[in-house]
Amino acid sequence: MPLNGKVLRRRQLNRDQTQVTTQFYKDRRQTMSRRDLDNLLEQIRERGEKRYDNFDVKLIRVLNGANWISFTDHEALDNYYDGKVNDATKFHEFSQVQITAIYS
């Protein structure tokens, strides 16, 4: 099932850099898996690096029930799943993801 997405916020940081926050979700009552998130991050990174000279994903936020969990990069997300971070509310499926990236 494909993901839906919409730009939540776009702002100019300075003359060269722009920050964009985009929200991704599946259709009603469907959840995303960790594999969906990994694929999404890889696609965003590949497209961003092709289009822009400087592209960086700065924040990944995942909606787990009613709580948002934030990660500063893909490595922090991997550490969370590899058991390097203890969290009793660890999610395996989630409904929405927000990704903030900066490009110039």
MOPAC internal coordinates of N, CA, C and O (Angstrom, degrees):
PM7 1SCF
backbone

  N    0.0000 0     0.00 0     0.00 0    0    0    0
  C    1.4468 1     0.00 0     0.00 0    1    0    0
  C    1.5273 1   108.30 1     0.00 0    2    1    0
  O    1.2310 1   119.48 1   -51.12 1    3    2    1
  N    1.3147 1   118.60 1   128.88 1    3    2    1
  C    1.4669 1   120.97 1  -177.51 1    5    3    2
  C    1.5293 1   112.07 1   -72.00 1    6    5    3
  O    1.2310 1   121.81 1   -22.06 1    7    6    5
  N    1.3221 1   114.14 1   157.94 1    7    6    5
  C    1.4577 1   120.96 1   177.55 1    9    7    6
  C    1.5193 1   110.17 1   -91.03 1   10    9    7
  O    1.2310 1   120.64 1   -33.84 1   11   10    9
  N    1.3083 1   116.39 1   146.16 1   11   10    9
  C    1.4533 1   122.29 1   173.00 1   13   11   10
  C    1.5205 1   107.55 1  -100.67 1   14   13   11
  O    1.2310 1   120.35 1   -27.83 1   15   14   13
  N    1.3056 1   116.93 1   152.17 1   15   14   13
  C    1.4550 1   119.72 1   179.73 1   17   15   14
  C    1.5143 1   111.79 1  -147.88 1   18   17   15
  O    1.2310 1   121.60 1   -26.69 1   19   18   17
  N    1.3336 1   114.53 1   153.31 1   19   18   17
  C    1.4633 1   119.41 1   175.19 1   21   19   18
  C    1.5222 1   108.45 1  -150.49 1   22   21   19
  O    1.2310 1   121.16 1   -33.58 1   23   22   21
  N    1.3181 1   115.39 1   146.42 1   23   22   21
  C    1.4584 1   121.21 1   178.35 1   25   23   22
  C    1.5277 1   107.67 1   -79.58 1   26   25   23
  O    1.2310 1   120.98 1   -56.66 1   27   26   25
  N    1.3294 1   115.73 1   123.34 1   27   26   25
  C    1.4610 1   120.32 1   179.20 1   29   27   26
  C    1.5183 1   111.55 1   -88.90 1   30   29   27
  O    1.2310 1   120.97 1   140.94 1   31   30   29
  N    1.3316 1   115.74 1   -39.06 1   31   30   29
  C    1.4605 1   119.37 1  -175.88 1   33   31   30
  C    1.5231 1   109.94 1  -154.07 1   34   33   31
  O    1.2310 1   121.27 1   -43.42 1   35   34   33
  N    1.3084 1   115.19 1   136.58 1   35   34   33
  C    1.4631 1   121.83 1   174.53 1   37   35   34
  C    1.5176 1   106.41 1  -132.75 1   38   37   35
  O    1.2310 1   120.46 1   -53.19 1   39   38   37
  N    1.3289 1   116.72 1   126.81 1   39   38   37
  C    1.4624 1   118.70 1   178.34 1   41   39   38
  C    1.5120 1   110.74 1  -143.71 1   42   41   39
  O    1.2310 1   122.10 1   -32.46 1   43   42   41
  N    1.3141 1   113.58 1   147.54 1   43   42   41
  C    1.4609 1   122.24 1   179.06 1   45   43   42
  C    1.5257 1   107.92 1   -84.45 1   46   45   43
  O    1.2310 1   119.98 1   -60.38 1   47   46   45
  N    1.3391 1   117.65 1   119.62 1   47   46   45
  C    1.4590 1   121.18 1   179.59 1   49   47   46
  C    1.5257 1   111.69 1   -81.36 1   50   49   47
  O    1.2310 1   121.23 1   137.86 1   51   50   49
  N    1.3066 1   115.26 1   -42.14 1   51   50   49
  C    1.4599 1   122.02 1   175.09 1   53   51   50
  C    1.5278 1   107.01 1  -155.78 1   54   53   51
  O    1.2310 1   119.78 1    14.94 1   55   54   53
  N    1.3182 1   118.03 1  -165.06 1   55   54   53
  C    1.4711 1   119.85 1  -177.00 1   57   55   54
  C    1.5200 1   112.49 1   -61.47 1   58   57   55
  O    1.2310 1   120.48 1   149.08 1   59   58   57
  N    1.3211 1   116.69 1   -30.92 1   59   58   57
  C    1.4630 1   120.01 1  -172.99 1   61   59   58
  C    1.5279 1   114.88 1  -103.69 1   62   61   59
  O    1.2310 1   119.88 1   151.29 1   63   62   61
  N    1.3078 1   117.83 1   -28.71 1   63   62   61
  C    1.4634 1   120.31 1  -171.13 1   65   63   62
  C    1.5188 1   113.04 1  -108.56 1   66   65   63
  O    1.2310 1   121.74 1   -37.66 1   67   66   65
  N    1.3392 1   114.27 1   142.34 1   67   66   65
  C    1.4591 1   122.19 1   176.35 1   69   67   66
  C    1.5213 1   108.11 1  -126.93 1   70   69   67
  O    1.2310 1   120.90 1   -40.76 1   71   70   69
  N    1.3242 1   115.88 1   139.24 1   71   70   69
  C    1.4609 1   121.75 1   177.26 1   73   71   70
  C    1.5165 1   108.80 1  -109.80 1   74   73   71
  O    1.2310 1   120.75 1   -46.35 1   75   74   73
  N    1.3289 1   116.18 1   133.65 1   75   74   73
  C    1.4600 1   121.64 1  -179.72 1   77   75   74
  C    1.5240 1   109.00 1  -129.63 1   78   77   75
  O    1.2310 1   120.78 1   -48.71 1   79   78   77
  N    1.3347 1   116.12 1   131.29 1   79   78   77
  C    1.4586 1   121.29 1   173.41 1   81   79   78
  C    1.5202 1   107.36 1  -113.61 1   82   81   79
  O    1.2310 1   121.21 1   -55.08 1   83   82   81
  N    1.3274 1   115.30 1   124.92 1   83   82   81
  C    1.4549 1   121.88 1  -177.13 1   85   83   82
  C    1.5197 1   109.24 1  -123.30 1   86   85   83
  O    1.2310 1   120.57 1   -39.46 1   87   86   85
  N    1.3097 1   116.52 1   140.54 1   87   86   85
  C    1.4581 1   121.80 1   178.51 1   89   87   86
  C    1.5192 1   108.92 1  -108.39 1   90   89   87
  O    1.2310 1   120.64 1   -44.36 1   91   90   89
  N    1.3311 1   116.38 1   135.64 1   91   90   89
  C    1.4623 1   122.46 1   179.18 1   93   91   90
  C    1.5226 1   108.77 1  -122.44 1   94   93   91
  O    1.2310 1   120.90 1   -35.60 1   95   94   93
  N    1.3410 1   115.89 1   144.40 1   95   94   93
  C    1.4554 1   121.18 1  -178.28 1   97   95   94
  C    1.5208 1   108.69 1  -159.34 1   98   97   95
  O    1.2310 1   120.92 1   -19.75 1   99   98   97
  N    1.3156 1   115.85 1   160.25 1   99   98   97
  C    1.4587 1   121.11 1   173.85 1  101   99   98
  C    1.5193 1   108.85 1   -95.64 1  102  101   99
  O    1.2310 1   121.03 1    -1.60 1  103  102  101
  N    1.3107 1   115.63 1   178.40 1  103  102  101
  C    1.4602 1   119.27 1   178.49 1  105  103  102
  C    1.5195 1   110.58 1   -64.39 1  106  105  103
  O    1.2310 1   121.37 1   -10.43 1  107  106  105
  N    1.2847 1   114.99 1   169.57 1  107  106  105
  C    1.4636 1   123.28 1  -176.23 1  109  107  106
  C    1.5308 1   112.70 1   -49.20 1  110  109  107
  O    1.2310 1   121.30 1   -46.13 1  111  110  109
  N    1.3204 1   115.13 1   133.87 1  111  110  109
  C    1.4718 1   123.87 1   176.36 1  113  111  110
  C    1.5152 1   113.71 1    62.67 1  114  113  111
  O    1.2310 1   119.70 1  -157.00 1  115  114  113
  N    1.2997 1   118.17 1    23.00 1  115  114  113
  C    1.4595 1   121.31 1   175.49 1  117  115  114
  C    1.5139 1   108.34 1  -119.39 1  118  117  115
  O    1.2310 1   121.14 1   -35.61 1  119  118  117
  N    1.3135 1   115.42 1   144.39 1  119  118  117
  C    1.4546 1   120.00 1  -178.08 1  121  119  118
  C    1.5201 1   110.82 1  -112.87 1  122  121  119
  O    1.2310 1   121.58 1   -20.68 1  123  122  121
  N    1.3271 1   114.57 1   159.32 1  123  122  121
  C    1.4575 1   121.60 1   176.36 1  125  123  122
  C    1.5194 1   108.73 1   -99.10 1  126  125  123
  O    1.2310 1   121.06 1   -29.43 1  127  126  125
  N    1.3022 1   115.57 1   150.57 1  127  126  125
  C    1.4591 1   120.71 1   177.32 1  129  127  126
  C    1.5291 1   109.58 1  -103.25 1  130  129  127
  O    1.2310 1   120.87 1    -6.22 1  131  130  129
  N    1.2934 1   115.93 1   173.78 1  131  130  129
  C    1.4662 1   120.78 1   176.41 1  133  131  130
  C    1.5270 1   110.19 1   -61.16 1  134  133  131
  O    1.2310 1   120.27 1   143.14 1  135  134  133
  N    1.3216 1   117.09 1   -36.86 1  135  134  133
  C    1.4730 1   121.20 1   178.51 1  137  135  134
  C    1.5281 1   110.77 1   -62.43 1  138  137  135
  O    1.2310 1   120.35 1   138.43 1  139  138  137
  N    1.3436 1   116.93 1   -41.57 1  139  138  137
  C    1.4644 1   120.61 1   176.43 1  141  139  138
  C    1.5252 1   111.03 1   -58.76 1  142  141  139
  O    1.2310 1   120.73 1   136.59 1  143  142  141
  N    1.3424 1   116.20 1   -43.41 1  143  142  141
  C    1.4597 1   120.70 1  -179.38 1  145  143  142
  C    1.5261 1   111.19 1   -66.40 1  146  145  143
  O    1.2310 1   119.93 1   136.76 1  147  146  145
  N    1.3251 1   117.73 1   -43.24 1  147  146  145
  C    1.4680 1   120.70 1   178.36 1  149  147  146
  C    1.5262 1   111.28 1   -61.08 1  150  149  147
  O    1.2310 1   120.66 1   135.86 1  151  150  149
  N    1.3269 1   116.35 1   -44.14 1  151  150  149
  C    1.4692 1   120.46 1   178.25 1  153  151  150
  C    1.5206 1   111.44 1   -63.17 1  154  153  151
  O    1.2310 1   120.63 1   137.91 1  155  154  153
  N    1.3296 1   116.39 1   -42.09 1  155  154  153
  C    1.4579 1   121.26 1   179.21 1  157  155  154
  C    1.5270 1   110.99 1   -62.13 1  158  157  155
  O    1.2310 1   120.21 1   133.16 1  159  158  157
  N    1.3265 1   117.20 1   -46.84 1  159  158  157
  C    1.4642 1   120.56 1   179.67 1  161  159  158
  C    1.5281 1   111.68 1   -62.92 1  162  161  159
  O    1.2310 1   120.39 1   141.54 1  163  162  161
  N    1.3135 1   116.87 1   -38.46 1  163  162  161
  C    1.4653 1   120.50 1   178.42 1  165  163  162
  C    1.5284 1   110.96 1   -65.38 1  166  165  163
  O    1.2310 1   120.06 1   136.60 1  167  166  165
  N    1.3316 1   117.50 1   -43.40 1  167  166  165
  C    1.4644 1   121.09 1   178.16 1  169  167  166
  C    1.5233 1   111.50 1   -63.36 1  170  169  167
  O    1.2310 1   120.50 1   136.74 1  171  170  169
  N    1.3228 1   116.64 1   -43.26 1  171  170  169
  C    1.4631 1   120.31 1   179.30 1  173  171  170
  C    1.5194 1   110.43 1   -62.64 1  174  173  171
  O    1.2310 1   120.43 1   135.21 1  175  174  173
  N    1.3198 1   116.78 1   -44.79 1  175  174  173
  C    1.4630 1   120.85 1  -179.61 1  177  175  174
  C    1.5380 1   111.15 1   -62.79 1  178  177  175
  O    1.2310 1   120.22 1   134.55 1  179  178  177
  N    1.3234 1   117.18 1   -45.45 1  179  178  177
  C    1.4643 1   120.66 1  -179.47 1  181  179  178
  C    1.5299 1   111.49 1   -63.17 1  182  181  179
  O    1.2310 1   120.16 1   133.08 1  183  182  181
  N    1.3133 1   117.30 1   -46.92 1  183  182  181
  C    1.4662 1   120.48 1  -179.79 1  185  183  182
  C    1.5213 1   111.69 1   -65.48 1  186  185  183
  O    1.2310 1   120.55 1   138.80 1  187  186  185
  N    1.3233 1   116.55 1   -41.20 1  187  186  185
  C    1.4597 1   120.45 1   179.95 1  189  187  186
  C    1.5104 1   112.48 1   -64.53 1  190  189  187
  O    1.2310 1   120.42 1   138.47 1  191  190  189
  N    1.3348 1   116.81 1   -41.53 1  191  190  189
  C    1.4666 1   120.09 1  -179.48 1  193  191  190
  C    1.5223 1   111.65 1   -70.49 1  194  193  191
  O    1.2310 1   119.91 1   150.97 1  195  194  193
  N    1.3371 1   117.77 1   -29.03 1  195  194  193
  C    1.4681 1   120.65 1   175.97 1  197  195  194
  C    1.5228 1   111.82 1   -71.69 1  198  197  195
  O    1.2310 1   120.48 1   138.29 1  199  198  197
  N    1.3301 1   116.68 1   -41.71 1  199  198  197
  C    1.4600 1   121.35 1  -173.93 1  201  199  198
  C    1.5225 1   114.58 1   -81.03 1  202  201  199
  O    1.2310 1   120.10 1   145.35 1  203  202  201
  N    1.3279 1   117.42 1   -34.65 1  203  202  201
  C    1.4639 1   120.86 1  -170.72 1  205  203  202
  C    1.5206 1   110.70 1  -123.40 1  206  205  203
  O    1.2310 1   121.20 1   -28.15 1  207  206  205
  N    1.3340 1   115.31 1   151.85 1  207  206  205
  C    1.4595 1   120.41 1   177.48 1  209  207  206
  C    1.5274 1   110.80 1   -67.92 1  210  209  207
  O    1.2310 1   120.42 1   134.20 1  211  210  209
  N    1.3088 1   116.81 1   -45.80 1  211  210  209
  C    1.4630 1   122.29 1   179.92 1  213  211  210
  C    1.5186 1   108.30 1  -119.74 1  214  213  211
  O    1.2310 1   120.73 1   -60.30 1  215  214  213
  N    1.3280 1   116.22 1   119.70 1  215  214  213
  C    1.4566 1   121.35 1   179.86 1  217  215  214
  C    1.5121 1   108.15 1  -140.96 1  218  217  215
  O    1.2310 1   120.45 1   -47.33 1  219  218  217
  N    1.3436 1   116.75 1   132.67 1  219  218  217
  C    1.4539 1   120.20 1  -178.42 1  221  219  218
  C    1.5269 1   109.86 1  -150.66 1  222  221  219
  O    1.2310 1   120.68 1   -48.02 1  223  222  221
  N    1.3293 1   116.31 1   131.98 1  223  222  221
  C    1.4623 1   121.51 1   173.58 1  225  223  222
  C    1.5195 1   106.87 1   -83.27 1  226  225  223
  O    1.2310 1   120.36 1   -61.49 1  227  226  225
  N    1.3249 1   116.91 1   118.51 1  227  226  225
  C    1.4619 1   122.06 1  -174.86 1  229  227  226
  C    1.5211 1   114.09 1   -97.49 1  230  229  227
  O    1.2310 1   119.74 1   150.83 1  231  230  229
  N    1.3282 1   118.09 1   -29.17 1  231  230  229
  C    1.4569 1   120.24 1  -175.57 1  233  231  230
  C    1.5221 1   109.97 1  -150.56 1  234  233  231
  O    1.2310 1   121.17 1   -43.92 1  235  234  233
  N    1.3349 1   115.37 1   136.08 1  235  234  233
  C    1.4592 1   122.48 1   175.56 1  237  235  234
  C    1.5225 1   106.28 1  -123.26 1  238  237  235
  O    1.2310 1   120.15 1   -59.34 1  239  238  237
  N    1.3165 1   117.32 1   120.66 1  239  238  237
  C    1.4681 1   121.72 1   178.54 1  241  239  238
  C    1.5226 1   108.33 1  -118.11 1  242  241  239
  O    1.2310 1   121.01 1   -48.56 1  243  242  241
  N    1.3344 1   115.67 1   131.44 1  243  242  241
  C    1.4572 1   121.68 1  -176.98 1  245  243  242
  C    1.5236 1   108.71 1  -120.71 1  246  245  243
  O    1.2310 1   120.48 1   -49.01 1  247  246  245
  N    1.3219 1   116.69 1   130.99 1  247  246  245
  C    1.4606 1   121.65 1   179.21 1  249  247  246
  C    1.5225 1   109.00 1   -87.03 1  250  249  247
  O    1.2310 1   121.24 1   -64.58 1  251  250  249
  N    1.3414 1   115.24 1   115.42 1  251  250  249
  C    1.4580 1   122.93 1   179.53 1  253  251  250
  C    1.5267 1   106.81 1  -114.03 1  254  253  251
  O    1.2310 1   120.18 1   -83.28 1  255  254  253
  N    1.3272 1   117.26 1    96.72 1  255  254  253
  C    1.4634 1   120.12 1  -174.87 1  257  255  254
  C    1.5116 1   109.17 1    67.94 1  258  257  255
  O    1.2310 1   120.42 1    64.66 1  259  258  257
  N    1.3330 1   116.80 1  -115.34 1  259  258  257
  C    1.4625 1   121.31 1   178.16 1  261  259  258
  C    1.5247 1   111.72 1  -103.08 1  262  261  259
  O    1.2310 1   120.19 1  -179.46 1  263  262  261
  N    1.3306 1   117.23 1     0.54 1  263  262  261
  C    1.4670 1   121.70 1  -174.91 1  265  263  262
  C    1.5226 1   111.73 1  -109.26 1  266  265  263
  O    1.2310 1   121.11 1   -41.44 1  267  266  265
  N    1.3312 1   115.47 1   138.56 1  267  266  265
  C    1.4596 1   121.05 1   173.82 1  269  267  266
  C    1.5297 1   108.23 1   -94.70 1  270  269  267
  O    1.2310 1   120.21 1   -46.03 1  271  270  269
  N    1.3192 1   117.20 1   133.97 1  271  270  269
  C    1.4610 1   122.72 1   175.41 1  273  271  270
  C    1.5194 1   106.61 1  -115.18 1  274  273  271
  O    1.2310 1   120.28 1   -50.90 1  275  274  273
  N    1.3379 1   117.07 1   129.10 1  275  274  273
  C    1.4629 1   122.09 1  -174.45 1  277  275  274
  C    1.5185 1   111.67 1  -108.93 1  278  277  275
  O    1.2310 1   121.25 1   -36.87 1  279  278  277
  N    1.3284 1   115.21 1   143.13 1  279  278  277
  C    1.4640 1   123.02 1   176.08 1  281  279  278
  C    1.5200 1   108.18 1  -131.94 1  282  281  279
  O    1.2310 1   120.75 1   -37.95 1  283  282  281
  N    1.3288 1   116.18 1   142.05 1  283  282  281
  C    1.4573 1   119.72 1  -177.87 1  285  283  282
  C    1.5268 1   112.73 1   -82.06 1  286  285  283
  O    1.2310 1   119.80 1   158.88 1  287  286  285
  N    1.3078 1   117.98 1   -21.12 1  287  286  285
  C    1.4644 1   120.85 1   177.72 1  289  287  286
  C    1.5250 1   109.30 1  -163.97 1  290  289  287
  O    1.2310 1   120.91 1    -0.88 1  291  290  289
  N    1.3186 1   115.86 1   179.12 1  291  290  289
  C    1.4618 1   121.42 1  -178.39 1  293  291  290
  C    1.5265 1   110.71 1   -66.01 1  294  293  291
  O    1.2310 1   119.94 1   147.40 1  295  294  293
  N    1.3232 1   117.71 1   -32.60 1  295  294  293
  C    1.4645 1   121.52 1   179.14 1  297  295  294
  C    1.5287 1   111.17 1   -63.87 1  298  297  295
  O    1.2310 1   120.11 1   138.78 1  299  298  297
  N    1.3300 1   117.39 1   -41.22 1  299  298  297
  C    1.4627 1   120.82 1   177.23 1  301  299  298
  C    1.5242 1   110.91 1   -63.60 1  302  301  299
  O    1.2310 1   120.36 1   143.42 1  303  302  301
  N    1.3171 1   116.91 1   -36.58 1  303  302  301
  C    1.4537 1   121.77 1   176.79 1  305  303  302
  C    1.5266 1   109.99 1   -65.30 1  306  305  303
  O    1.2310 1   120.21 1   136.25 1  307  306  305
  N    1.3241 1   117.21 1   -43.75 1  307  306  305
  C    1.4643 1   121.48 1   177.42 1  309  307  306
  C    1.5238 1   111.31 1   -62.08 1  310  309  307
  O    1.2310 1   120.22 1   137.11 1  311  310  309
  N    1.3191 1   117.19 1   -42.89 1  311  310  309
  C    1.4671 1   120.73 1   178.76 1  313  311  310
  C    1.5239 1   110.88 1   -60.58 1  314  313  311
  O    1.2310 1   120.36 1   141.71 1  315  314  313
  N    1.3021 1   116.92 1   -38.29 1  315  314  313
  C    1.4625 1   122.48 1   178.59 1  317  315  314
  C    1.5232 1   110.42 1   -60.68 1  318  317  315
  O    1.2310 1   120.75 1   135.41 1  319  318  317
  N    1.3317 1   116.18 1   -44.59 1  319  318  317
  C    1.4574 1   120.48 1  -178.05 1  321  319  318
  C    1.5204 1   113.44 1   -80.50 1  322  321  319
  O    1.2310 1   119.72 1   154.65 1  323  322  321
  N    1.3161 1   118.15 1   -25.35 1  323  322  321
  C    1.4601 1   120.47 1   179.43 1  325  323  322
  C    1.5189 1   112.39 1   -79.59 1  326  325  323
  O    1.2310 1   119.87 1  -178.44 1  327  326  325
  N    1.3311 1   117.86 1     1.56 1  327  326  325
  C    1.4473 1   121.31 1   176.30 1  329  327  326
  C    1.5114 1   114.40 1    88.96 1  330  329  327
  O    1.2310 1   119.86 1  -171.63 1  331  330  329
  N    1.3280 1   117.87 1     8.37 1  331  330  329
  C    1.4592 1   120.65 1   179.64 1  333  331  330
  C    1.5192 1   111.58 1   -79.30 1  334  333  331
  O    1.2310 1   120.44 1   168.24 1  335  334  333
  N    1.3342 1   116.76 1   -11.76 1  335  334  333
  C    1.4601 1   122.65 1   177.51 1  337  335  334
  C    1.5256 1   107.18 1  -122.41 1  338  337  335
  O    1.2310 1   120.57 1   -54.20 1  339  338  337
  N    1.3126 1   116.52 1   125.80 1  339  338  337
  C    1.4665 1   120.54 1   178.46 1  341  339  338
  C    1.5229 1   109.76 1   -87.04 1  342  341  339
  O    1.2310 1   120.93 1   -55.20 1  343  342  341
  N    1.3139 1   115.83 1   124.80 1  343  342  341
  C    1.4490 1   120.92 1   178.85 1  345  343  342
  C    1.5267 1   108.21 1  -153.13 1  346  345  343
  O    1.2310 1   120.86 1   -59.72 1  347  346  345
  N    1.3068 1   115.95 1   120.28 1  347  346  345
  C    1.4626 1   120.31 1  -178.17 1  349  347  346
  C    1.5225 1   112.21 1   -72.25 1  350  349  347
  O    1.2310 1   120.07 1   160.47 1  351  350  349
  N    1.3241 1   117.46 1   -19.53 1  351  350  349
  C    1.4624 1   120.58 1  -178.25 1  353  351  350
  C    1.5239 1   111.78 1  -101.48 1  354  353  351
  O    1.2310 1   120.09 1  -153.66 1  355  354  353
  N    1.3161 1   117.43 1    26.34 1  355  354  353
  C    1.4618 1   121.05 1  -177.70 1  357  355  354
  C    1.5305 1   110.22 1   -55.88 1  358  357  355
  O    1.2310 1   120.74 1   -48.31 1  359  358  357
  N    1.2948 1   116.18 1   131.69 1  359  358  357
  C    1.4573 1   121.58 1  -177.15 1  361  359  358
  C    1.5287 1   110.19 1   -96.42 1  362  361  359
  O    1.2310 1   120.82 1   -30.70 1  363  362  361
  N    1.2943 1   116.03 1   149.30 1  363  362  361
  C    1.4592 1   121.07 1   173.59 1  365  363  362
  C    1.5175 1   110.75 1  -121.11 1  366  365  363
  O    1.2310 1   121.06 1   159.05 1  367  366  365
  N    1.3091 1   115.59 1   -20.95 1  367  366  365
  C    1.4541 1   121.93 1   172.83 1  369  367  366
  C    1.5172 1   107.24 1  -137.26 1  370  369  367
  O    1.2310 1   120.49 1   -34.87 1  371  370  369
  N    1.3052 1   116.66 1   145.13 1  371  370  369
  C    1.4566 1   120.78 1  -175.45 1  373  371  370
  C    1.5198 1   109.06 1  -149.70 1  374  373  371
  O    1.2310 1   121.17 1   -15.77 1  375  374  373
  N    1.3310 1   115.37 1   164.23 1  375  374  373
  C    1.4604 1   119.35 1  -171.41 1  377  375  374
  C    1.5244 1   114.04 1   -98.45 1  378  377  375
  O    1.2310 1   119.78 1   149.51 1  379  378  377
  N    1.3514 1   118.02 1   -30.49 1  379  378  377
  C    1.4592 1   119.90 1  -176.91 1  381  379  378
  C    1.5196 1   110.67 1  -142.85 1  382  381  379
  O    1.2310 1   121.48 1   -26.70 1  383  382  381
  N    1.3315 1   114.78 1   153.30 1  383  382  381
  C    1.4636 1   122.07 1   176.00 1  385  383  382
  C    1.5218 1   107.60 1  -135.52 1  386  385  383
  O    1.2310 1   120.50 1   -43.58 1  387  386  385
  N    1.3324 1   116.64 1   136.42 1  387  386  385
  C    1.4649 1   121.46 1   171.89 1  389  387  386
  C    1.5207 1   107.68 1  -116.00 1  390  389  387
  O    1.2310 1   120.62 1   -48.61 1  391  390  389
  N    1.3150 1   116.42 1   131.39 1  391  390  389
  C    1.4574 1   121.88 1  -179.59 1  393  391  390
  C    1.5155 1   108.40 1  -123.60 1  394  393  391
  O    1.2310 1   120.87 1   -53.84 1  395  394  393
  N    1.3318 1   115.94 1   126.16 1  395  394  393
  C    1.4548 1   121.93 1   177.96 1  397  395  394
  C    1.5212 1   108.09 1  -108.70 1  398  397  395
  O    1.2310 1   120.87 1   -53.17 1  399  398  397
  N    1.3197 1   115.95 1   126.83 1  399  398  397
  C    1.4634 1   121.40 1  -179.57 1  401  399  398
  C    1.5254 1   109.30 1  -129.76 1  402  401  399
  O    1.2310 1   121.44 1   -26.81 1  403  402  401
  N    1.3367 1   114.86 1   153.19 1  403  402  401
  C    1.4667 1   121.48 1   175.73 1  405  403  402
  C    1.5135 1   107.37 1  -120.36 1  406  405  403
  O    1.2310 1   120.87 1   -45.18 1  407  406  405
  N    1.3319 1   115.94 1   134.82 1  407  406  405
  C    1.4562 1   119.70 1   179.09 1  409  407  406
  C    1.5247 1   109.85 1  -139.78 1  410  409  407
  O    1.2310 1   121.64 1   -20.65 1  411  410  409
  N    1.3283 1   114.46 1   159.35 1  411  410  409
  C    1.4697 1   120.53 1   174.54 1  413  411  410
  C    1.5067 1   109.47 1  -147.00 1  414  413  411
  O    1.2310 1   120.10 1   180.00 1  415  414  413

